[in-house]
Amino acid sequence: MNKIHGGNIYEIGRQYGLRPDEIVDFSASINPLGLSPKAEKKLKDGLSAVRHYPDSESSLLRETLAQHHGIAEDQILVGAGATEFIYSLPSVLQIKRPLIVTPAFSEYENALENYASGSDLSIHYLETKEEDGFELSVGSLLFTLTQGYDALYLSNPNNPTGILTAKEDLLRILTQTEKENIWFILDETCVDFVEAESLKSAAAVSSRLIILRSLTPFYALPGLRVGYMISNLEVIRQFNEKKEPWTVTVLAQIAAVASLQDERYIAQTKKLVKIERENLIHGLRSIPGFIPYPSSANFLLVQLHPSLSLRAAELREKLIARGILIRDCRSFHHIGPFFFRVGVRLRKENNLLLKNLRQIRKEMA
């Protein structure tokens, strides 16, 4: 099973004899501003709370999320990252014939394969095409959904491409999944950067929509593991009955609530990521042979032109030697050896990446 992820600076440090603080990590897509100032203060002030068990219902966090999104509290279930739900989905829903739109987060497949042990589960894929810029053909998907699937996995914006499927197209997909009695598992882990495109308002009235959200990319909380599910009341009840207790720690709940209430931090994040993403795209385009894809998230998919005779894995090795880590995208289903992903970071760090890429390109020439 595929267990390759971005952000594993500890393993990279051990392999290459580097301290984690010596690595500039572009492989993980985390808010370049780091932790919310309000969250940091609340964590320091609330450290003594670790003496107590956490609220197993995450009541205050659910209330805060409901206010933040304008939905009902009982439409929300909080967990230890979206990954907790990704791994519970196959067993709770008894999935047998899922369809995954690719490229996609590898944990969908890992979770399904874990569940498949001893079962007759069969995983199927709808591959977006490189020649179409990896954009989803909604017409093709709507037709494919008539072929007897029981679950659809789709991320929006897509990971690793960052490409956004329009909300009106998602509603067409939702209508088709309801018609065909297919679970529509919509991963909105990075939709915070384009919140208006979320389908959260449809979750209460849909019988088939399950939305996965995370506080990792936008709120920079990967180490605390906070995510949540949005769905209708019956689905939330069903998952809550099967959920392990106390998976979301006291500190995770404290930091998440404070982050969601930090309006200044939220506004600064959206502004900064938009500006730096465009600057990074412009810089990458200025390097011959480097082709960045458009993105609505806080990361970019970049293609190396075959004329360079350079694979993403080779580029990754060259950059690690310079203390920079990128994500080689070979582990994503069907995406090929010439693609890598970089998170959008602060201007100084982005310029450092561009400088080193130009040097490598010059050395190759």
C-alpha positions, 0 to 999 in steps of 0.5 A: 500500500502507498504510504508516501506523504509530504511533510515527513521531514523527520524521515528525510532528516534521518536519511540525509543527515539533516536536522528538521530545521535545516529543511525548507519543506515545500512537500507539505501544503501548510499555511505559510503564516503558521499557527494563528496568533490567537491559537498560539496564545490559547494553547499556552494559556490552556496547557494545564487542560491536558490533566483532564480528558477531552470533551468526547463530543467536541461540543465547543468546537462543533458549535464554533464550526457551525457558526463559522459555516452557517450550518447546524451543529448536528450536521458536524462530527469532529475527528482526528483529521479528515483521515480518521473518517477516510478510514472509517468510511468503507466499513461504516458505509459497507462500500463494495464498488467505489469509484475514485476520480484521480489523481487523488489523495492516496489514503482513499485507496489505502483505507479501502484496501485495508477494509477490503481484506477478506471482502469482495471490494473492487476499486475503480478509477476515473482518470482525468487526462494530462492532455486536458490539464487534469480537468474533470470531464463532468459529462464523462463522470455522469455517464460513468456513475450509471455503471453500478458504483456505490461510492464516489470519491472526489476532492475539490480543489483536487490534490495534487493538481489544485484544480477546482471543479465548479460548484454548479458541476458538483451539484450536477454530480450530486444529483446523479449520485442521489439518483443512482444511490451512490455515496458522494464523498467530497473531500474539501480539505483545501476549499477554505481558500475558495470557501464559496465553492463548498457544497456544505449548504447542500449536506443537510438536505442530501441523502448521499453527500458526505463532506470531509474537511480538515484544519491542516492546510489553512489553519496550520494544525497538522501536528494536532490532527483536527478534521470534521465531517459534514453530512445529514443528521442520520449519517452523522449519527451513524458515524458517531455510533461507530466512532472511538472516544477521545480521538480529538485532544484537549489542545487540538480542540482549544487551538481549532476553536481559537483559529476559527475565531481569528478573523484577521488571521483568516483574511491575511491567509487568503490574501497572502496565499493568493499573492504568493501563489501567483508570484510562484507561478510567474517565477516557475514559468520563467524557468525553461521546461517548468510548467506550473498548473493553475491552482485554487489551493495553497500548492502547485502541481508542476510538470517537467518538460520531457525535453529536460530529461529530468524526472521529479525524483531526480529533481527532488534529490538535487534539491534535498542536497540544498536543504529543500524538500518537494513532493515527487508525485509518482505516488499519485495514481497515474500521474507519471514521473515528470510531476512534482508538487510544491506548497506556497510559502513566504516570499523569501522561501519561494524565492529560495526555491526559484533560485535553486531551480534556476541554478539546477536548470543552468547546470543542466544546460 
